[in-house]
Amino acid sequence: MTATSAGPERGLARGLARSISAPQYFALAFGSIVGVAWIVILGDIVGKAGPGGAALALAIGGTAILLVAFCYAEMAARRPAAGGEMVYAHELGGAPAAYATGWTMALIYTAACAFEAISVGQLFGLLFPGIEGPVLYRLLGADVHLGGVLCGAGCALALAALNAAGTRGTASAQAWVTYLRIALMLAFLGVAIAWAQPANLRPLVPGATTSAQVAAFLSVLGTAPFWFAGFNVAATASEEAGTSMRSVGRAIVFAVLGAAAFYIVLVFAITALVPRGVLTGLALPAAQAFEIALGGPDVARLVMITAILGNLTAWNALLMAGSRVFFALGRARLSPPGFARINARGTPIAGVLLVTAATLASLPLGRGFVLPIVNLTSACFGVVYVVTCVALLRLRRDGSRAAFNAPGGTPLIVTAAVASIAIAAVALVQPWFASAGGVPAEWLTLGGWLALATVIWFAGRRGFATVTDTERRRLLHGGAD
């Protein structure tokens, strides 16, 4: 079924298949959180803050994100609708707030998909030497390889085809691959612990001065939203639940807890394998450290395969979430109605194609754009986390309870909001300190995206105004009265 006009919104809401189970929601959230960042930028955070500083930053950041995850779990139970944060923002500030939040989420998911697409070429290049092919040019301090671009493009098209085939198959594939990855991760972490050399962990926190140590710690803490990004895809897909909303909430919380435990153990286990100077000089330290420590490539290949699977599961979950955001924007008449188009299998196909097209367009930017993506999405996530927390405070004012309720009540929600503001501020400010001069790429990208969103808003505001606030609220909630 396809519907894009003003009348069939109810059909659009019914067209989203309600088929995602509780284990599949966990797989969506965990598979999105623990993607490929741990293998691509582990050396960067350990080099800056040492294993002690990096683990502490991830623990504190993970705790802050866990508080936010509790808020998301309750909001998903209260407002199970495609679009997630955009729906929550509408509770606070009507159409303008929903529009701004929707386009911020679209930027987050599009940028995160670009991160996965750029990274997958590097992963395949290390697993199969020579596949990256010739260097096309150098951009943002990194070489751009033909093979890497083609590899990313091929994976992007394959995932688009998988999503177009329907939510049931996509969620099932996500679950199988995610649980296989968990088994593989436990296996190689066990090997790392068995071969660890504790002397390699020293110094736990490098830096000649306390101020240098604090600066390094904050630079890692500012990326925490990116390390834990993805738990909210479960909330974005909550309209398609084939299980209770309490189960969806639990899946969100357990995904964050599992990811935090994995990251902290990983930092110490991998850092203990080889000397620090060697580790930070490796392209993909989480894999290559095994080859050096064990004197053979077998475990390193296992880690690489796990990383590629992680890349694809994270990418798949982010594509699902991003397509739902564009769908929700179109359904609520906050963007062209064509964005709300779904296919015969209940997939928001227009959103899938939009995110895929943007991902393909990002591939020529190359690896030099990876860290700017990390900082950019971290800052944006911090902002939308605040929106979610404040929206939950407003909804709780009437004393109502949901299928899942955040423990700790108002104090927990306020703490989550404050923590989100702090992390977003660090992520926005830190690139200026790291910049050698000029405006950081993160700010240029954010400014360009906001300019585009502003132009679209003013160009289409007459059309937006034809929908009343009450009607838009109905559309945002899937057409339900």
C-alpha positions as CSV (number, residue, x, y, z in Angstrom):
1,M,0.0,0.0,0.0
2,T,1.2,3.5,-0.8
3,A,-0.4,6.7,0.6
4,T,0.9,10.2,0.6
5,S,-2.1,12.5,0.5
6,A,-3.7,14.2,3.4
7,G,-6.6,11.8,3.7
8,P,-5.0,8.4,4.1
9,E,-2.8,9.0,7.2
10,R,-4.8,6.4,9.1
11,G,-3.8,4.0,6.4
12,L,-0.2,5.1,6.7
13,A,-0.3,4.4,10.5
14,R,-1.8,0.9,9.9
15,G,0.7,0.3,7.1
16,L,3.6,0.2,9.6
17,A,3.8,-3.5,10.5
18,R,3.5,-4.2,14.2
19,S,5.9,-7.1,14.3
20,I,8.9,-6.3,16.4
21,S,9.4,-8.6,19.4
22,A,11.1,-7.8,22.7
23,P,14.4,-9.7,21.8
24,Q,14.4,-7.9,18.5
25,Y,14.0,-4.5,20.3
26,F,17.1,-5.4,22.4
27,A,18.9,-6.4,19.2
28,L,18.0,-3.1,17.6
29,A,19.2,-1.0,20.5
30,F,22.3,-3.0,21.4
31,G,23.2,-3.6,17.8
32,S,23.0,0.1,17.1
33,I,25.0,1.2,20.3
34,V,27.8,-1.3,19.9
35,G,28.5,-0.8,16.2
36,V,32.0,-0.1,15.0
37,A,33.2,2.9,17.0
38,W,35.0,0.6,19.5
39,I,37.3,-0.7,16.8
40,V,37.7,2.5,14.8
41,I,38.4,5.1,17.6
42,L,39.5,3.0,20.6
43,G,43.1,4.0,20.0
44,D,42.2,7.7,19.9
45,I,40.5,7.7,23.3
46,V,43.1,5.6,25.0
47,G,45.9,7.7,23.5
48,K,44.2,10.9,24.9
49,A,43.1,9.8,28.4
50,G,44.7,6.4,29.0
51,P,42.8,3.3,30.0
52,G,41.8,4.7,33.4
53,G,40.6,8.1,32.0
54,A,38.9,6.5,29.0
55,A,37.1,3.8,31.2
56,L,36.1,6.5,33.7
57,A,34.7,8.7,31.0
58,L,32.7,5.9,29.5
59,A,31.5,4.8,32.9
60,I,30.3,8.3,33.8
61,G,29.0,8.9,30.3
62,G,27.2,5.5,30.4
63,T,25.6,6.3,33.7
64,A,24.3,9.6,32.4
65,I,23.0,8.0,29.3
66,L,21.4,5.2,31.4
67,L,19.4,7.9,33.2
68,V,18.3,9.3,29.8
69,A,17.5,5.7,28.7
70,F,15.1,5.4,31.6
71,C,13.3,8.5,30.4
72,Y,13.2,7.2,26.8
73,A,11.8,3.9,28.0
74,E,8.9,5.7,29.8
75,M,8.3,8.1,26.9
76,A,8.1,5.1,24.4
77,A,5.5,3.6,26.7
78,R,3.5,6.9,26.9
79,R,3.9,7.9,23.2
80,P,4.6,4.9,21.0
81,A,4.9,6.6,17.7
82,A,7.3,6.7,14.8
83,G,9.5,9.8,15.0
84,G,10.2,9.4,18.7
85,E,11.8,12.7,19.9
86,M,9.9,14.7,17.3
87,V,6.6,13.5,18.9
88,Y,7.9,14.4,22.4
89,A,9.0,17.9,21.2
90,H,5.5,18.6,19.9
91,E,4.3,18.2,23.5
92,L,6.6,21.1,24.5
93,G,6.5,23.6,21.7
94,G,4.1,22.5,18.9
95,A,5.0,22.4,15.2
96,P,8.2,24.6,15.4
97,A,9.7,22.4,18.2
98,A,8.7,19.2,16.4
99,Y,10.1,20.4,13.1
100,A,13.5,21.5,14.7
101,T,13.8,18.2,16.6
102,G,12.8,16.1,13.6
103,W,15.4,17.7,11.4
104,T,18.0,17.4,14.2
105,M,17.2,13.6,14.4
106,A,17.4,13.3,10.6
107,L,20.9,14.9,10.8
108,I,21.9,12.5,13.6
109,Y,20.8,9.3,11.8
110,T,22.1,10.5,8.4
111,A,25.5,11.4,9.8
112,A,25.7,8.2,11.8
113,C,24.9,6.1,8.7
114,A,27.7,8.1,6.9
115,F,30.1,7.1,9.7
116,E,29.2,3.4,9.2
117,A,29.5,3.7,5.5
118,I,32.9,5.3,5.6
119,S,34.1,2.9,8.3
120,V,33.1,-0.3,6.5
121,G,35.5,0.2,3.6
122,Q,38.4,0.5,6.1
123,L,37.3,-2.7,7.9
124,F,37.1,-4.7,4.7
125,G,40.4,-3.2,3.6
126,L,42.1,-4.6,6.7
127,L,40.4,-8.0,6.5
128,F,41.1,-8.3,2.8
129,P,44.3,-6.3,2.0
130,G,44.3,-4.6,-1.3
131,I,40.5,-4.3,-1.6
132,E,40.6,-0.5,-0.9
133,G,42.3,0.1,-4.2
134,P,44.0,3.3,-5.5
135,V,43.9,6.6,-3.7
136,L,41.6,9.0,-5.4
137,Y,42.5,12.1,-3.4
138,R,43.3,13.4,0.1
139,L,40.6,15.2,2.1
140,L,40.5,16.4,5.8
141,G,43.9,14.8,6.4
142,A,43.0,11.3,5.1
143,D,43.3,9.4,1.8
144,V,40.1,8.5,0.0
145,H,40.3,5.1,-1.7
146,L,38.2,4.0,-4.6
147,G,37.6,0.5,-3.1
148,G,36.5,2.0,0.2
149,V,33.9,4.2,-1.6
150,L,32.6,1.3,-3.7
151,C,32.5,-1.0,-0.6
152,G,30.5,1.5,1.3
153,A,28.1,2.1,-1.6
154,G,27.5,-1.6,-2.1
155,C,26.7,-2.1,1.6
156,A,24.4,1.0,1.6
157,L,22.4,-0.4,-1.4
158,A,22.2,-3.9,0.2
159,L,20.9,-2.5,3.5
160,A,18.4,-0.4,1.6
161,A,17.1,-3.5,-0.2
162,L,16.9,-5.4,3.1
163,N,14.8,-2.6,4.7
164,A,12.6,-2.3,1.6
165,A,11.7,-6.0,2.0
166,G,9.8,-5.3,5.2
167,T,10.3,-4.7,9.0
168,R,9.7,-8.3,10.0
169,G,12.6,-9.7,8.0
170,T,14.8,-6.7,8.9
171,A,14.3,-7.0,12.6
172,S,14.8,-10.8,12.5
173,A,18.1,-10.5,10.6
174,Q,19.2,-7.8,13.1
175,A,18.4,-10.1,16.0
176,W,20.3,-13.1,14.7
177,V,23.4,-11.2,13.8
178,T,23.4,-9.2,17.0
179,Y,23.3,-12.3,19.2
180,L,26.0,-13.9,17.1
181,R,28.1,-10.8,17.7
182,I,27.6,-11.0,21.4
183,A,28.9,-14.6,21.4
184,L,32.0,-13.6,19.3
185,M,32.7,-10.5,21.6
186,L,32.7,-12.7,24.7
187,A,35.1,-15.1,23.0
188,F,37.7,-12.5,22.0
189,L,37.4,-10.6,25.3
190,G,38.2,-13.9,27.1
191,V,41.3,-14.3,24.9
192,A,42.4,-10.7,25.6
193,I,42.0,-11.2,29.4
194,A,44.0,-14.4,29.3
195,W,46.9,-12.8,27.4
196,A,46.8,-9.5,29.2
197,Q,50.0,-7.9,30.6
198,P,49.0,-5.6,33.4
199,A,52.2,-3.5,33.0
200,N,50.9,-2.2,29.7
201,L,48.1,-0.4,31.6
202,R,50.5,2.1,33.1
203,P,50.1,5.0,33.3
204,L,46.3,4.6,33.8
205,V,45.9,8.4,33.2
206,P,48.7,10.0,31.1
207,G,49.4,13.8,31.2
208,A,52.2,16.0,32.6
209,T,49.7,18.1,34.5
210,T,46.4,17.7,36.2
211,S,44.8,20.2,33.8
212,A,46.1,18.2,30.8
213,Q,44.6,15.0,32.3
214,V,41.2,16.7,32.9
215,A,41.2,18.1,29.4
216,A,41.9,14.7,28.0
217,F,39.2,13.1,30.1
218,L,36.6,15.8,29.1
219,S,37.4,15.2,25.4
220,V,36.5,11.5,25.8
221,L,33.4,12.3,28.0
222,G,32.1,14.6,25.3
223,T,31.9,11.7,22.9
224,A,29.9,9.6,25.3
225,P,26.6,10.2,23.5
226,F,28.1,8.8,20.3
227,W,29.5,5.7,22.0
228,F,26.0,5.0,23.4
229,A,24.0,6.3,20.5
230,G,21.4,4.0,19.2
231,F,19.4,2.9,22.3
232,N,16.7,5.5,21.1
233,V,16.1,3.6,17.9
234,A,13.8,1.3,19.9
235,A,11.7,4.3,20.9
236,T,11.7,5.6,17.3
237,A,10.3,2.2,16.2
238,S,7.9,1.8,19.1
239,E,4.9,2.2,16.9
240,E,5.8,-1.1,15.3
241,A,5.8,-3.1,18.6
242,G,4.5,-6.6,18.6
243,T,5.1,-6.9,22.3
244,S,4.2,-4.9,25.5
245,M,5.6,-1.4,25.9
246,R,7.1,-2.5,29.3
247,S,9.2,-5.0,27.4
248,V,10.3,-2.3,25.0
249,G,11.4,-0.1,27.9
250,R,13.3,-2.9,29.5
251,A,15.1,-3.7,26.2
252,I,16.3,0.0,26.0
253,V,17.7,-0.1,29.5
254,F,19.4,-3.5,29.3
255,A,21.0,-2.5,25.9
256,V,22.7,0.5,27.6
257,L,23.9,-1.5,30.5
258,G,25.3,-4.2,28.3
259,A,27.1,-1.7,26.1
260,A,28.7,0.1,29.0
261,A,30.0,-3.2,30.5
262,F,31.4,-4.2,27.1
263,Y,33.2,-0.9,26.5
264,I,34.8,-0.7,30.0
265,V,36.1,-4.3,29.8
266,L,37.2,-3.8,26.3
267,V,39.3,-0.7,27.1
268,F,41.3,-2.5,29.8
269,A,41.5,-5.8,28.0
270,I,42.9,-4.4,24.7
271,T,45.2,-1.8,26.3
272,A,46.8,-4.6,28.4
273,L,47.7,-6.6,25.3
274,V,50.5,-4.5,23.9
275,P,52.6,-1.4,25.0
276,R,50.7,1.9,24.8
277,G,53.0,3.4,22.1
278,V,52.3,0.4,19.9
279,L,48.6,0.4,20.5
280,T,48.0,4.1,19.7
281,G,50.0,3.7,16.4
282,L,47.7,1.0,15.1
283,A,44.9,1.8,12.5
284,L,42.4,-0.5,14.3
285,P,44.0,-1.3,17.7
286,A,41.1,-3.5,19.0
287,A,41.9,-6.0,16.2
288,Q,45.6,-5.5,15.4
289,A,46.7,-5.8,19.1
290,F,45.7,-9.4,19.0
291,E,47.9,-10.1,16.0
292,I,50.9,-8.5,17.8
293,A,50.3,-10.1,21.2
294,L,49.4,-13.6,19.9
295,G,51.8,-13.7,17.0
296,G,49.2,-14.7,14.5
297,P,46.2,-13.2,12.7
298,D,43.4,-15.7,13.6
299,V,41.9,-13.8,16.6
300,A,42.5,-10.5,14.9
301,R,40.4,-11.8,11.9
302,L,37.7,-12.9,14.4
303,V,37.6,-9.4,15.8
304,M,37.4,-7.9,12.3
305,I,34.5,-10.1,11.4
306,T,32.8,-9.1,14.6
307,A,33.4,-5.4,13.8
308,I,32.0,-5.8,10.3
309,L,28.9,-7.4,11.7
310,G,28.7,-4.7,14.2
311,N,29.0,-2.1,11.5
312,L,26.2,-3.6,9.6
313,T,23.8,-4.1,12.6
314,A,24.4,-0.5,13.7
315,W,23.9,0.8,10.2
316,N,20.8,-1.2,9.7
317,A,19.2,0.1,13.0
318,L,20.2,3.7,12.2
319,L,18.7,3.4,8.7
320,M,15.5,2.0,10.2
321,A,15.3,4.9,12.7
322,G,16.3,7.6,10.2
323,S,13.7,6.4,7.7
324,R,11.0,6.6,10.4
325,V,12.0,10.2,11.3
326,F,11.5,11.3,7.6
327,F,8.3,9.3,7.5
328,A,7.0,11.1,10.6
329,L,8.0,14.5,9.3
330,G,6.0,13.8,6.1
331,R,3.0,12.3,7.9
332,A,2.8,15.3,10.2
333,R,3.0,17.7,7.2
334,L,6.3,19.2,8.5
335,S,8.1,18.2,5.3
336,P,6.9,17.2,1.8
337,P,4.1,14.6,2.1
338,G,6.0,12.3,-0.2
339,F,8.4,11.6,2.8
340,A,5.5,9.6,4.3
341,R,5.3,7.1,1.4
342,I,5.3,3.5,2.4
343,N,5.5,0.4,0.2
344,A,3.4,-2.8,0.1
345,R,5.4,-4.4,2.9
346,G,4.8,-1.5,5.4
347,T,8.2,0.0,5.0
348,P,8.6,3.8,4.9
349,I,10.4,3.5,1.6
350,A,10.8,7.2,0.9
351,G,12.7,7.6,4.2
352,V,14.9,4.6,3.4
353,L,15.8,6.1,0.0
354,L,16.5,9.6,1.5
355,V,18.9,8.3,4.1
356,T,20.6,6.0,1.6
357,A,21.0,8.8,-0.9
358,A,22.6,11.0,1.8
359,T,24.8,8.2,2.9
360,L,26.0,7.6,-0.7
361,A,26.7,11.3,-1.0
362,S,28.9,11.3,2.1
363,L,31.2,8.6,1.0
364,P,33.6,10.9,-0.9
365,L,34.3,12.7,2.3
366,G,36.5,9.8,3.5
367,R,37.9,8.9,6.9
368,G,38.9,12.4,7.8
369,F,35.2,13.1,8.4
370,V,34.8,10.3,11.0
371,L,35.8,12.3,14.2
372,P,33.8,15.4,13.2
373,I,30.8,13.0,12.8
374,V,31.4,11.7,16.3
375,N,31.5,15.2,17.9
376,L,28.6,16.5,15.8
377,T,26.2,13.6,16.6
378,S,27.2,13.7,20.3
379,A,26.2,17.3,20.6
380,C,22.9,16.8,18.7
381,F,22.1,13.7,20.8
382,G,22.6,15.8,23.9
383,V,20.1,18.4,22.7
384,V,17.4,15.9,21.9
385,Y,18.0,14.0,25.1
386,V,17.1,17.2,27.0
387,V,13.9,17.6,24.9
388,T,12.9,14.1,25.8
389,C,13.5,14.6,29.6
390,V,11.7,17.9,29.7
391,A,8.7,16.4,27.7
392,L,8.5,13.6,30.2
393,L,8.4,16.0,33.1
394,R,5.5,17.8,31.5
395,L,3.6,14.5,30.8
396,R,4.1,13.4,34.4
397,R,2.5,16.5,35.9
398,D,-1.0,14.9,35.9
399,G,0.2,12.0,38.0
400,S,-0.5,9.4,35.4
401,R,1.6,6.2,35.1
402,A,2.8,4.3,32.1
403,A,3.5,0.6,31.2
404,F,7.1,1.4,32.0
405,N,8.0,4.1,34.6
406,A,11.4,5.6,35.1
407,P,12.7,4.8,38.7
408,G,13.5,7.7,40.9
409,G,10.8,10.0,39.5
410,T,11.4,13.7,39.0
411,P,14.9,13.8,40.5
412,L,16.2,11.2,38.1
413,I,14.6,13.0,35.1
414,V,16.1,16.3,36.1
415,T,19.5,14.8,36.6
416,A,19.3,13.2,33.2
417,A,18.4,16.5,31.6
418,V,21.3,18.3,33.4
419,A,23.8,15.6,32.4
420,S,22.6,15.8,28.8
421,I,23.1,19.6,28.7
422,A,26.7,19.1,30.1
423,I,27.6,16.5,27.6
424,A,26.2,18.4,24.7
425,A,28.1,21.5,25.8
426,V,31.4,19.6,26.0
427,A,30.8,18.1,22.5
428,L,30.1,21.5,21.0
429,V,33.0,23.3,22.6
430,Q,35.8,20.7,22.5
431,P,36.3,20.8,18.6
432,W,37.3,24.5,19.0
433,F,40.1,23.6,21.3
434,A,41.2,20.8,19.1
435,S,41.0,22.9,15.9
436,A,44.3,24.1,14.5
437,G,42.5,27.2,13.2
438,G,39.4,28.2,11.4
439,V,35.9,26.9,12.0
440,P,35.7,23.1,12.9
441,A,34.1,20.8,10.4
442,E,31.5,19.9,13.0
443,W,30.2,23.5,13.2
444,L,30.3,23.9,9.4
445,T,28.2,20.8,8.9
446,L,25.7,21.7,11.7
447,G,25.4,25.3,10.3
448,G,24.8,24.0,6.8
449,W,22.1,21.6,7.9
450,L,20.4,24.2,10.1
451,A,20.4,26.6,7.2
452,L,18.8,24.0,4.9
453,A,16.2,23.2,7.5
454,T,15.4,26.9,8.0
455,V,15.0,27.5,4.3
456,I,12.6,24.5,4.0
457,W,10.6,25.8,7.0
458,F,10.1,29.3,5.6
459,A,9.5,27.9,2.1
460,G,6.8,25.5,3.3
461,R,5.3,27.2,6.3
462,R,2.2,28.2,4.5
463,G,1.5,24.5,3.7
464,F,2.4,23.6,7.3
465,A,-0.1,26.1,8.6
466,T,-3.0,24.3,6.8
467,V,-2.8,21.6,9.4
468,T,-4.2,22.5,12.8
469,D,-2.2,21.7,15.9
470,T,-4.8,19.2,17.0
471,E,-4.7,17.4,13.6
472,R,-0.9,17.5,13.6
473,R,-0.8,15.8,17.0
474,R,-3.1,13.1,15.7
475,L,-0.9,12.6,12.7
476,L,2.3,12.4,14.8
477,H,0.7,9.7,16.9
478,G,-0.1,7.5,13.9
479,G,-3.5,9.0,13.1
480,A,-5.1,7.8,16.3
481,D,-7.8,10.0,17.9
